[in-house]
């Protein structure tokens, strides 16, 4: 069976939806306002936010390294004579 949730939890969920909508539209002022409301309603949500922040940082790090690797390999295909010299 489903468990009943309180009004604070429902309001925090609505604020989370608003935060996502505002963030996707790059309306950062409203997104931060919604985030403030989430933290007022559920102070423990800060742990989830910090975990999400760490995941985003890791994803960005890997994305930038992937882009560097792709650029390198694209350059290697465009200039095979350079990679042939490097392999000597």
C-alpha positions in Angstrom: 0.0 0.0 0.0 1.0 3.6 -0.5 1.8 5.6 2.5 0.2 9.0 3.1 2.5 12.0 2.9 2.2 15.3 4.6 1.4 18.7 3.1 5.0 19.9 3.5 6.2 17.0 1.4 3.6 17.7 -1.3 4.6 21.4 -1.3 8.3 20.6 -1.5 7.5 18.4 -4.5 5.7 21.2 -6.2 8.5 23.6 -5.5 10.9 21.0 -7.0 8.9 20.8 -10.2 8.9 24.6 -10.3 12.7 24.7 -9.8 13.2 22.2 -12.7 10.9 24.3 -15.0 12.7 27.5 -14.1 16.1 25.9 -14.5 15.3 24.5 -17.9 14.2 28.0 -19.0 17.4 29.6 -17.5 15.3 31.7 -15.1 17.8 31.4 -12.3 16.3 33.9 -10.0 13.0 32.0 -9.8 14.8 28.7 -9.6 16.8 29.8 -6.6 13.6 31.1 -5.0 12.0 27.7 -5.4 15.1 26.1 -4.0 14.9 28.3 -0.9 11.3 27.2 -0.4 12.3 23.6 -0.7 14.9 24.0 2.0 12.5 25.8 4.2 10.0 23.0 3.9 12.5 20.1 4.1 15.9 21.1 5.6 17.2 17.6 5.0 17.0 18.2 1.3 20.4 19.9 1.4 22.0 16.4 1.5 20.3 15.4 -1.7 21.3 18.7 -3.3 24.9 18.3 -2.3 24.9 14.7 -3.7 23.4 16.0 -7.0 26.0 18.8 -7.1 28.8 16.2 -6.8 27.3 14.1 -9.6 27.0 17.1 -11.9 30.6 18.1 -11.3 31.8 14.5 -12.1 29.6 14.5 -15.3 31.1 17.8 -16.4 34.6 16.6 -15.8 34.0 13.5 -17.9 32.2 15.4 -20.6 35.1 17.9 -21.0 37.6 15.0 -21.1 35.5 13.2 -23.7 35.3 16.4 -25.8 39.1 16.7 -25.7 39.5 13.1 -26.7 37.0 13.4 -29.6 38.8 16.6 -30.8 42.1 14.8 -30.7 40.9 11.8 -32.6 39.0 14.0 -35.1 42.3 15.8 -35.7 44.1 12.5 -36.1 41.7 11.5 -38.8 42.0 14.8 -40.5 45.9 14.7 -40.5 47.0 11.1 -40.6 50.6 12.2 -41.4 50.9 13.8 -38.0 49.9 10.7 -36.1 52.2 8.6 -38.3 55.1 10.8 -37.2 54.0 10.6 -33.6 54.0 6.8 -33.7 57.6 6.5 -34.9 
